Amino acid sequence: MELERSMDVSRRQSKEHMCRITDLQEELRHREHHISDLDKEVQHLRENISALTKELEFKGKEILRIRSESNQQMRLHEQDLNKRLEKELDVMTADHLREKNIMRADFNKTNELLKEINAALQVSLEEMEEKYLMRESKPEDIQMITELKAMLTERDQVIKKLIEDNKFYQLELVNRETNFNKVFNTSPAVGVINPLAKQKKKNDKSPTNSPPQSEAFPVASSDPQRQEWFARYFTF
């Protein structure tokens, strides 16, 4: 009786052990399957990492290539721009110098012409005064000398006006050079002279200082002697 109970207990334990073994084997198969899935996933992730690494290297090389090309294009564009600016600056400098030389030449030519006219008038006045002192006075001689004095006075005013114009042109040249240097040089300009406003103000105050436009010499009268005199002293 006792033996049967022992055998029953042994059978039950053996059965329990078999069930336990079966459960453990099933769990082992499940874990092995899970490990296999994880291995596949790890392999897939490694492949993705490798592909992403290659793509990253390619993108990095592409970025370096684009950056190098962009820098090269910027350098070429900058060089071209500098050449164009230098060429434009040379042209503007040449134009500025040419214009300045033309202004100086015109002024010198006008100045010399007025000096010649003034000298001729002075000589004519001196000769007429000498004739006036050496002979009996005549009304027409007095009138002629008076006209010559008036003309000489007018020419003196023209000379004075010319001197003022010379100062104006000098200031204008300084003004242009200052503005030119201010635009194209790095040296700071202390101040810029505006001779136009000053010249306009002076012209408004003294309109008589402007050179005559239409009458350079008085018209000779119908007197043959005076016509001969004008032909002699006022023909250049």
C-alpha positions in Angstrom: 0.0 0.0 0.0 2.7 2.4 0.9 4.6 1.4 -2.2 1.7 2.3 -4.4 1.4 5.7 -2.9 5.1 6.2 -3.4 4.8 5.1 -7.0 1.8 7.4 -7.6 3.8 10.3 -6.1 6.7 9.4 -8.3 4.5 9.2 -11.4 2.9 12.6 -10.6 6.3 14.2 -10.0 7.6 12.6 -13.2 4.6 13.9 -15.1 5.0 17.4 -13.6 8.7 17.3 -14.5 7.8 16.3 -18.1 5.3 19.2 -18.3 7.9 21.5 -16.9 10.5 20.3 -19.4 7.9 20.8 -22.2 7.2 24.3 -21.1 10.9 25.1 -20.8 11.5 23.7 -24.3 8.6 25.8 -25.7 9.9 28.9 -24.0 13.4 28.1 -25.3 12.1 27.8 -28.8 10.2 31.1 -28.4 13.4 32.9 -27.1 15.5 31.4 -29.9 12.9 32.7 -32.4 13.0 36.1 -30.7 16.8 36.2 -30.7 16.7 35.3 -34.4 14.3 38.2 -35.1 16.6 40.5 -33.1 19.6 39.3 -35.1 17.8 40.1 -38.3 16.8 43.5 -37.1 20.3 44.2 -36.0 21.6 43.2 -39.4 19.0 45.4 -41.1 20.0 48.3 -38.9 23.7 47.8 -39.7 22.9 47.8 -43.4 20.9 51.0 -42.9 23.8 52.6 -40.9 26.2 51.6 -43.7 24.0 53.1 -46.4 23.5 56.3 -44.4 27.2 56.6 -43.8 28.0 56.3 -47.5 25.2 58.8 -48.3 26.6 61.2 -45.7 30.1 60.9 -47.1 28.7 61.6 -50.6 26.7 64.6 -49.4 29.8 65.9 -47.6 31.9 65.6 -50.7 29.1 67.3 -52.7 28.9 70.2 -50.3 32.7 70.7 -50.4 32.6 70.6 -54.2 29.7 73.2 -54.4 31.5 75.4 -51.8 34.7 75.3 -53.8 32.9 76.2 -57.0 31.0 79.0 -55.3 34.2 80.5 -53.9 35.9 80.3 -57.3 32.9 82.0 -59.0 33.0 84.7 -56.3 36.7 85.3 -56.8 36.2 85.6 -60.6 33.3 87.9 -60.2 35.2 90.1 -57.7 38.2 90.2 -60.1 36.0 91.2 -63.0 34.2 93.8 -60.9 37.5 95.3 -59.8 38.8 95.5 -63.3 35.6 97.3 -64.5 35.8 99.7 -61.6 39.5 100.5 -62.3 38.7 101.0 -66.0 35.8 103.4 -65.1 38.0 105.2 -62.6 40.7 105.7 -65.3 38.1 107.0 -67.8 36.7 109.4 -65.2 40.1 110.6 -64.2 41.1 111.3 -67.8 37.8 113.1 -68.4 38.4 115.2 -65.3 41.9 116.1 -66.3 40.9 116.9 -69.9 38.0 119.1 -68.7 40.3 120.9 -66.3 42.9 121.5 -69.0 40.2 122.8 -71.4 38.9 125.3 -68.8 42.5 126.5 -68.1 43.2 126.9 -71.8 40.0 128.8 -72.4 40.6 131.1 -69.5 44.2 131.8 -70.5 43.2 132.5 -74.1 40.5 134.9 -72.9 42.9 136.5 -70.5 45.6 137.1 -73.2 43.0 138.5 -75.6 41.7 141.0 -73.0 45.3 142.0 -72.1 46.0 142.7 -75.8 42.8 144.7 -76.1 43.6 146.6 -72.9 47.1 147.3 -74.1 45.9 148.6 -77.4 43.3 150.8 -75.8 46.0 152.2 -73.4 48.3 153.0 -76.3 45.4 154.6 -78.2 44.5 156.7 -75.2 48.1 157.8 -74.7 48.5 158.8 -78.4 45.2 160.6 -78.3 46.1 162.4 -75.1 49.4 163.4 -76.7 47.7 164.7 -79.8 45.2 166.5 -77.6 48.0 168.2 -75.7 49.9 169.2 -78.8 47.1 170.9 -80.8 44.1 173.0 -80.3 41.3 171.2 -78.7 38.3 170.2 -80.8 35.0 169.0 -79.6 35.2 165.8 -81.5 38.7 165.1 -80.1 37.4 165.7 -76.5 34.5 163.4 -77.2 36.8 160.7 -78.7 39.1 160.9 -75.7 36.2 160.7 -73.4 34.9 157.6 -75.2 38.4 156.1 -75.0 38.6 156.7 -71.3 35.1 155.2 -70.9 36.2 152.2 -73.0 39.4 151.9 -71.0 37.4 152.0 -67.7 35.1 149.4 -69.1 38.1 147.2 -70.0 39.6 147.6 -66.6 36.3 146.4 -65.2 36.4 143.4 -67.6 40.0 142.7 -66.4 38.9 142.8 -62.8 35.9 140.6 -63.7 38.3 138.2 -65.4 40.5 138.1 -62.3 37.5 137.2 -60.2 36.5 134.6 -62.8 40.0 133.2 -62.5 39.5 132.8 -58.8 36.1 131.3 -59.4 37.6 128.7 -61.8 40.4 127.9 -59.4 37.8 127.3 -56.7 35.8 125.3 -59.1 38.8 123.1 -59.9 39.6 122.7 -56.2 35.9 121.8 -55.6 35.9 119.2 -58.4 39.1 117.7 -57.3 37.9 117.5 -53.7 34.6 115.9 -54.7 36.5 113.5 -57.0 38.9 112.5 -54.3 36.1 112.2 -51.8 34.3 109.6 -54.1 37.3 107.6 -55.3 40.0 108.1 -52.6 40.1 107.1 -48.9 41.4 110.4 -47.6 38.7 112.4 -45.8 37.7 115.8 -47.2 37.9 118.6 -44.6 35.4 120.8 -46.5 34.0 121.4 -49.9 33.9 124.9 -51.4 30.8 125.8 -53.3 31.9 128.7 -55.6 28.6 128.6 -57.5 26.5 130.1 -54.8 29.2 132.8 -54.1 29.5 133.6 -57.8 25.7 133.8 -58.2 25.5 136.2 -55.2 28.3 138.4 -56.6 26.6 138.5 -60.0 23.3 139.5 -58.4 24.9 142.3 -56.5 27.1 143.7 -59.3 25.7 142.9 -62.8 27.9 145.5 -64.3 31.0 143.3 -63.7 29.9 140.7 -66.3 31.8 141.1 -69.6 29.8 142.7 -72.4 28.3 140.1 -74.8 27.3 142.0 -77.9 29.5 145.1 -77.9 33.2 144.5 -77.7 34.0 148.0 -79.2 32.0 151.1 -79.7 30.5 151.6 -83.2 32.4 154.1 -85.2 30.5 157.2 -86.2 30.1 158.3 -89.8 33.0 160.7 -89.4 35.8 159.5 -91.9 38.5 160.6 -89.5 37.0 158.6 -86.7 36.5 155.6 -89.0 40.1 155.7 -89.9 41.0 156.0 -86.2 38.9 152.9 -85.3 40.3 150.9 -88.2 43.8 151.7 -87.1 43.6 151.1 -83.3 40.8 148.5 -83.0 41.5 146.0 -85.7 43.4 142.9 -84.5 
